[in-house]
Amino acid sequence: MRKDYIVDASADTDEDEFVERYWTSVWDAADPSFKDIERIRRSNEFRVIKSYIEALPKRAKILDGGCGVGQWVLYLANLGFDVLGMDISRRTIDKLQNRFPENQFLCGDIRKIDSHDNAFDAMYSWGVFEHFESGPEDCITEAFRVLKPGGSLFVSVPFDNFRQSILGAFAKGEAATRNHRFYQYRFTRAELKIQLSRVGFEVKSIRPIHKRQGILRSLHHEVKMPYHWFLTRGLSVALTPFLPSSWFSHMILAIAKKPA
């Protein structure tokens, strides 16, 4: 696993406090709309897990581990599932509970889920397991505990793809300052499979996703093309069908089963 760091003025604060503060600021800048909710069915994540979601029983209990502004909770609840959205940001959860009182939201840490064993038919978590410096094992162990036997886990993490690995191998090390703190891990497919299998999951597949986003990031960071340029975004769309996922995809998505 490869570590990424972020510049933070309060780098000496507790990790839990930093994670909550950071993601509260991110979610404060976001606002769920019905347009965002309808986009979910066209997202990379939903296309990968669609057949598993459709195979779940009616009123299946699903946990969203790191729900953010709640679009996935609202979308899956509209499909008839019993969905609980959980996030570490108290302010975000309070807003969701007030705005969508008919849906279920809970403030909590996915490493210490407030639920009994074998409670959920499925759990998904997009871009969360990588944000704890102790590693993803506590998150995976809790997911295993709260899933029913035969339950499915869908999890995405940043991809340490071939391009990133090569750039990392030849990058000049920068001196860390007091303002640098851990932000996330990036994983190869083999590393993520080992982490899931070690806890007891049967790993069904691990697929690269968000290739266009990875190409866009490459154009910005390596070619120095600004994100907001029409040319940058147009070029990322044009290149996506031709460039390999193993070199450019930004994330990987794992599908794993708790043994029945």
C-alpha positions in Angstrom: 0.0 0.0 0.0 1.3 3.5 -0.9 0.6 6.4 1.4 -0.6 9.8 0.3 -0.3 12.9 2.5 -2.2 16.2 2.6 -1.2 19.6 3.9 -3.2 20.5 6.9 -2.7 23.5 9.2 -3.7 21.4 12.3 -1.6 18.4 11.5 -1.1 17.7 15.2 -4.8 17.0 15.9 -6.2 13.6 16.6 -6.9 11.5 13.4 -10.6 11.0 14.2 -11.0 14.7 14.7 -9.3 15.5 11.4 -11.3 12.9 9.4 -14.6 14.3 10.7 -13.6 17.9 10.2 -12.2 17.3 6.7 -15.2 15.4 5.4 -17.7 17.8 7.1 -16.0 20.6 5.0 -16.3 18.5 1.9 -20.0 17.6 2.4 -20.8 21.2 3.4 -19.8 22.2 -0.1 -22.0 19.5 -1.7 -25.8 19.4 -1.9 -27.8 16.4 -3.0 -30.2 17.0 -5.8 -32.6 14.7 -7.6 -30.4 15.0 -10.7 -27.5 13.6 -8.7 -29.6 10.7 -7.4 -30.7 9.7 -10.9 -27.1 9.7 -12.0 -26.3 6.8 -9.6 -27.7 4.2 -12.0 -25.2 5.4 -14.6 -22.2 5.5 -12.2 -19.3 3.2 -12.5 -20.0 1.7 -9.1 -23.7 0.9 -9.8 -22.9 -0.7 -13.2 -20.5 -3.1 -11.5 -22.7 -4.1 -8.6 -26.1 -3.9 -10.4 -26.6 -7.7 -10.8 -25.8 -8.2 -7.1 -28.2 -5.5 -6.0 -31.0 -6.9 -8.2 -30.5 -10.3 -6.7 -31.1 -9.1 -3.1 -34.4 -10.0 -1.6 -37.1 -7.3 -1.2 -36.6 -5.1 1.8 -33.1 -6.3 2.1 -31.1 -4.4 4.8 -28.2 -2.5 3.3 -25.5 -0.4 5.1 -23.9 2.6 3.4 -20.6 3.0 5.2 -19.7 6.6 4.6 -22.8 8.0 3.0 -21.7 11.6 2.5 -24.7 13.6 1.4 -26.9 10.6 1.0 -27.6 10.2 -2.7 -27.1 6.4 -2.6 -29.3 6.0 0.4 -32.1 7.9 -1.3 -31.7 6.0 -4.6 -31.6 2.5 -3.1 -34.5 3.3 -0.6 -36.5 4.3 -3.7 -35.9 0.9 -5.1 -37.5 -0.6 -2.0 -34.5 -1.5 0.1 -34.1 -0.9 3.9 -31.0 1.4 3.8 -29.1 2.9 6.7 -26.7 5.7 5.8 -23.8 6.2 8.2 -21.2 8.9 8.2 -18.6 10.2 10.6 -19.7 13.9 10.1 -22.3 14.8 12.8 -23.2 18.0 11.0 -23.8 16.2 7.7 -26.0 13.5 9.4 -28.0 16.2 11.3 -28.7 17.9 8.0 -29.8 14.6 6.3 -32.0 13.6 9.2 -33.8 17.0 9.0 -34.1 17.1 5.2 -35.0 13.4 4.7 -36.8 12.3 7.9 -38.4 9.3 6.1 -34.9 7.8 5.5 -32.4 6.3 8.0 -29.2 8.1 8.8 -26.7 7.5 11.7 -23.6 9.3 12.8 -20.9 6.7 13.4 -17.4 5.3 12.7 -17.3 2.3 10.3 -14.5 0.8 12.4 -17.0 0.6 15.3 -20.5 0.2 13.8 -23.4 0.5 16.3 -25.1 -2.7 15.2 -25.5 -6.3 16.3 -23.8 -9.1 14.4 -25.2 -10.5 11.1 -27.5 -7.5 10.7 -27.2 -6.6 7.0 -27.7 -8.3 3.7 -25.2 -6.0 2.0 -22.8 -3.2 2.7 -21.1 -0.7 0.3 -18.5 1.9 1.1 -17.1 4.2 -1.6 -13.7 5.7 -0.9 -13.6 5.3 2.9 -11.5 2.3 4.0 -8.3 4.0 2.9 -8.5 7.0 5.2 -7.2 5.5 8.4 -3.5 5.3 8.9 -3.7 2.1 10.9 -4.9 0.5 7.7 -8.3 -0.9 6.4 -8.4 -4.0 8.6 -10.7 -2.5 11.3 -13.1 -1.4 8.6 -13.1 -4.8 6.9 -13.4 -6.7 10.2 -16.5 -4.6 11.2 -18.0 -5.1 7.8 -17.6 -8.9 8.2 -19.2 -8.8 11.6 -22.3 -6.9 10.7 -23.0 -8.8 7.4 -25.2 -11.8 7.4 -23.7 -15.1 6.3 -23.8 -14.9 2.5 -23.9 -11.1 2.6 -22.1 -9.0 0.1 -19.5 -6.2 0.6 -18.9 -3.7 -2.1 -15.9 -1.4 -1.5 -13.9 1.0 -3.5 -10.4 2.4 -2.7 -7.8 4.4 -4.7 -5.9 2.4 -7.2 -2.1 2.3 -7.1 -2.1 1.7 -10.9 1.0 1.1 -13.1 1.4 4.8 -13.9 1.2 5.8 -10.2 3.7 3.1 -9.3 6.2 4.2 -11.9 5.9 7.8 -11.0 6.3 6.9 -7.3 9.4 4.9 -8.0 11.1 7.7 -9.8 9.8 10.6 -7.7 12.2 12.6 -5.6 11.3 12.4 -2.0 10.1 15.7 -0.4 10.9 16.6 3.1 7.8 16.3 5.3 6.8 19.3 7.4 4.7 19.6 10.5 1.8 20.6 8.2 1.8 17.3 6.4 -0.4 14.5 7.7 -1.6 11.1 6.4 -4.6 11.3 4.0 -5.1 7.9 2.4 -3.6 4.6 1.1 -3.6 3.5 -2.5 -3.9 -0.2 -3.2 -3.0 -2.6 -6.0 -5.6 -5.2 -6.7 -3.5 -7.9 -5.1 -3.1 -5.9 -1.9 -6.9 -5.2 -1.6 -7.6 -8.9 -2.2 -5.2 -9.9 0.6 -6.7 -7.5 3.0 -10.3 -8.8 2.4 -9.3 -12.5 2.4 -7.3 -12.2 5.6 -10.5 -11.3 7.5 -12.5 -14.1 5.9 -14.2 -12.7 2.8 -14.4 -14.6 -0.4 -13.3 -12.1 -3.0 -15.4 -12.4 -6.2 -13.9 -9.7 -8.3 -11.8 -6.5 -8.2 -12.2 -4.1 -11.1 -10.6 -0.8 -12.0 -13.2 2.0 -12.2 -13.2 5.8 -12.9 -10.7 5.6 -15.8 -11.7 9.0 -17.2 -11.2 10.7 -13.8 -7.7 9.1 -13.7 -6.9 10.4 -17.1 -8.2 13.9 -16.1 -5.9 13.8 -13.1 -3.0 12.7 -15.2 -3.6 15.6 -17.7 -3.7 18.0 -14.7 -0.8 16.8 -12.6 1.6 15.5 -15.3 0.8 17.6 -18.3 -0.2 20.7 -16.2 -3.5 21.2 -18.0 -6.1 22.9 -15.6 -9.1 20.9 -14.7 -11.6 23.5 -15.7 -10.3 23.8 -19.3 -12.8 22.6 -21.9 -9.8 21.1 -23.8 -8.7 19.1 -20.7 -12.1 17.6 -20.1 -12.7 17.0 -23.8 -9.4 15.3 -24.2 -10.1 13.0 -21.2 -13.3 11.9 -22.8 -11.6 11.3 -26.2 -8.8 9.3 -24.6 -10.8 7.1 -22.3 -11.8 4.3 -24.8 -8.1 3.9 -25.9 -6.0 4.0 -22.7 -5.7 1.0 -20.5 -7.5 0.8 -17.2 -4.5 -0.8 -15.4 -2.5 2.4 -16.1 -5.1 5.2 -15.6 -8.1 4.1 -13.5 -8.4 6.1 -10.4 -10.2 3.6 -8.2 -10.7 -0.2 -7.8 -13.9 -1.8 -6.7 -14.0 -5.1 -4.9 -17.0 -7.4 -4.6 -16.7 -9.9 -1.7 -18.9 -12.4 0.1 -19.1 -13.4 3.7 -19.2 -17.2 3.6 -22.7 -18.6 4.0 
